[in-house]
Amino acid sequence: MPTRLLVAALWAALAVAPPAGAACPTDLEAAALAARHVARQAIANPGPELTLEDAQCGRDKLNRFLAQAYGRPVGYKAGLTNPAVQKRFNHGSPVRGTLFEKMLLPDGAVVPAGFGARPVYEADLVVEVKDAAINRATTPAEVLRHVARLYPFIELPDLMLEDPTRPSGPALVLVNAGARLGVLGKPLAVNAGDPWVEALAAMTVRLFDQDGKELDSGPGSAILGHPLEAVIWLAGDLKKAGTPLKKGDLLSLGAFSKPLRPTPGGGARVVYEGLRGNPSVSVRFQ
């Protein structure tokens, strides 16, 4: 275990409290939070005095420690891109997290049902950035010109809160938007002339269990009116942070379905009806 992560684990073992005040978490608090993330342990819900700005500061510190456990950053996720989820968190805009290389798993992966402190799974979609000109895109059609591939994606997030019935936007930001794991399906090439813009908005994303029973579904438009609007939001948020999107970045766009709890022996399959070939991706829980 890397030295700094070992220190973090020690502080976690000494029950260092997660940040709850109205200030950016200290490096030690962020280290303790990282240790709890690696150990799949919940944190106490931050109080209402935790501001969005301080939560973002804490997230950035946390991610420096998470990189020691999960490898290099490979992209970003947009959370709270579905109006129903925004309402649940009482937060009227998306939030951003960082994805690390060891978080992403291949199609058909088998993972523990208890892969996190508060594990859930949901239907998602990933975009791979083709070039940095995507940062200047202002419409879904412009975004698509700078997309290399699309990937069916089941996100396996972790809210990490001791009381997940009392979530908040800043709390979700603090825990890196709940990024934990995700399963990538086979890539879909984006070819000029294909009607991707229309198809992505009009598709129906269906979530099934391991026996083929439909658990939930949502239209492509469930994410900000069009899934590629999440790319525009991420590009803008990252530009403000001084870290624009670059070629190869993988972008998780958000949930088309409600979050569901995994159960041992269960599984999930997501199908994208309306995209060419009705692509799919699956995961099993042990």
N, C-alpha and C positions, 0 to 999 in steps of 0.2 A: 504494500500500500504506500503511495507517495507520502512524503513527510508531512506536507501541509494537510492532507486528508486524514492522516493519523492524528494530527493535532486536533482536527475537527471532530474526529470520533471521540477523542478524550473529552473534549468539552461537552459533547452530547451526552456522554456517559455521566458527566457531572451535573446533568440536567440543566444546562444553560437554557434559559427561557428564550423562545423565539421573540423577535422584536415586536413590541406592542405599543411603543410610544410614538410620538409625533416627530420622529427624526429618522434619517437614513440609518439603517442597521449598521452596526460596527462590523469590522472584518471578522471578529470573533463570533458575533451573532450569525453572520452569513455562513461562516465555517460550520457552526453548529447546525444550521438549517440544512446545509449540504450533507452533513453526516446523517441526519435524520432521513434525508431523501434516499441516500444509498442504503440505509438500514430499513427502508420502507416503514418508517414510523410517522405517525401523524403529529401535527403541531397544534398548539392552542390557537384558537381563532384570534387573529389580530383585532384590536379594538377599533372603534369607529374613528379614533384620532389618527390612524394611519392614513396619510394622504397618498394620492396617486403618485405624486412626484417622489415621495420617500419610498414607496413600494417599488417604483422603477429603479431607483438607486440601489435598493436591496437586491432586486432581481439581477442587476448587472454584476454585483459582487458575488452573489450566489453562483452565477454561471461560470465565473472564473474557477470556482472550486469544482463544479460539476464536470468541467472539461477534464479534470484529472481522473475521474471515474468513467466517463462515457466517451472520451475521445474528442476529436476535433469537431467544431461546429460545421454542420452541413446544410443548414438552412434555418427556416423560421416557421412558426405556426401562428395563425390568427385565431384567437378565441373570441367568444361572444359575437360571432358574426350572424347569428340567428336571433331575430327579435324576441322569440319566446325565451331563449336562454338569457338574453339581456335583461328581460323582465325578472327572471328568477334571481339574478345577481344584483338587481337594482342599479344597473350600470348601462348607460345609454350609448356606449360606443364599444368597438372591438378592443382587444388587448393583444399583446405580442409576447411570444416566448421563443426560445432558441431550441433547435433540434440538433442533437449530437449523433455522431456516426453509429455508436453502439445502441442507440434507441430504435433504429430502423431494422426491421426483420423481413425475411422473404415471405412470399405468398405461401399459405399453408402452415405457417409457423405454429409450434406448440408452446404455449407459455403457461406459467402457473396462474391459477384463477386469482390468487392473492399476489399479483405482480406489483401492487402498490399498497399504500396505507388505506386509500379510499379508491379502489380501482373501478373503472367503468370502461365501456367500449361504445363506439359510435361510428356511423358511416361518415366518411370524409372523402377528400380528393386532394391529390398533390400535383403541383405544377413544377416543372423543371425550367429554370431560366436559361434562355438561349444566349442572350447578350445584355450588356448593361443599358442599352437603349430602353429597356423595359421601365426604367426609372422615370422616363418622360411620358409614358402612356397615360392617357386620361379617359379612355373608354375601353370596354372589353375587347372590341375589335382591334384596337391598337395594342393591347396587351398580348393578344394572340400572335401577332407578328413576331414577338420576341420570346415565344415559348417553344422549347425544344420538344418536350414530351409531357403527357399527362399520365398519372398513375392512379389506378384504383387504390383506395387507402382505407384501412380500418384503424382509427386512432384508439390507443389504449391509454387514456390520460389518468391522472391521479390528483384529486383535489387536495389531498394531504391534511385537511382540516379535521380536528377532533369532532367538531359539530358541523357536518356538511349541510345541515338544514339551514344554516345561517351564513351563507357565502356572501362575499362582497367583491366588487371589482378590484379594489386595491389588494385584497387578500389573494385573489387569483393571479394578479400581476406578480406579487411577491414570490409565489411558488412557480415562477416561470410559466405561467398560463397552464399549469398542470401537466406539462410535457413529461412523459415517462417512456412510452413505447409506441410503436405503430407498425403495421404490416403493409408492405408495398406489393401491389399486384404487378402484372406484366405491363411494361410501358406501352403507351399508345402514341404513335408518331403523329405529330401535328403537321399536316400537309397543306400548303397554300391551295386555296380553292375549295377545301372541304368546309361544309357548313357548321363548323364547331361552335361559333358564337351562338347561333340559334339553338343548336342541339343541347348545349350545356344549360341554357336557361329552361328549355322545355323538357329535359329528361326527368324521369322519375327514379329516384334512388331508393331501392328496397333493401331492407335489412331482414335476413332470415336467421333462424337458429340452425343447429347442426342437423335437424331432421327435416328442414325445408319449410318450417312454419314461419309465416311472415310475422315479424315483431313490430315493425314500424316502416314508414316510408315518408319521403318528402320530395318536393319538386326541386329542380336545380335552382329555381328562383328563391328558395328558402334562405340562401346566403346573400344578404345585402341586395336582393333583387336580381343578381347575376353572380355566379361563383367567382368570376374574374374581377369583380369589384373588390374582393378581398385582397387580390394582388396589388391593386391600386392603393388600397389602404396601407398595406404593409410597406410598399415602396415609400409612401409619404411619411410614415412613422419612422422608418429607418433613416430616411434622408434627414429628418430633424435630429436624429441621434448621431449623424455623421458617419453612418455605415450603410451606404447604398447597396442595393442588390447587385450581384455579379453573376457571371456565367457559371452555371452548375448548381446554383442555390436551389434547394428543394423547399417548396412552400406548401404547407398544410393550410387549407382554406377554411376549415370549420365544419360544423356538424349539420348534416342533412336529417339526422334522426335524433330522437331523445337518447340521453345516456342510459345505459343498462348495466346492471351488475353482472359480472361473469360468475359462472358456477362450475365447480370441478366436473369434468366429463362433458361439459357443454362446448359450444362453439358458435361461430357466427360466419355468415356469408353475405356480402354486399353485391348487389347487381345494379348496373347503371343502364336502365332501360331507355332506349332512345339514342344512345351512343352506338357507333358502328360495332356490330357483333355482340352488343349487350355484355360488355366486359364485366368481370367479377373479381373478387378477392376474398380469401377466407382465413380464419384463425381457429385454433382449437385450444381449449383450456383444460389443464390437468390439475 
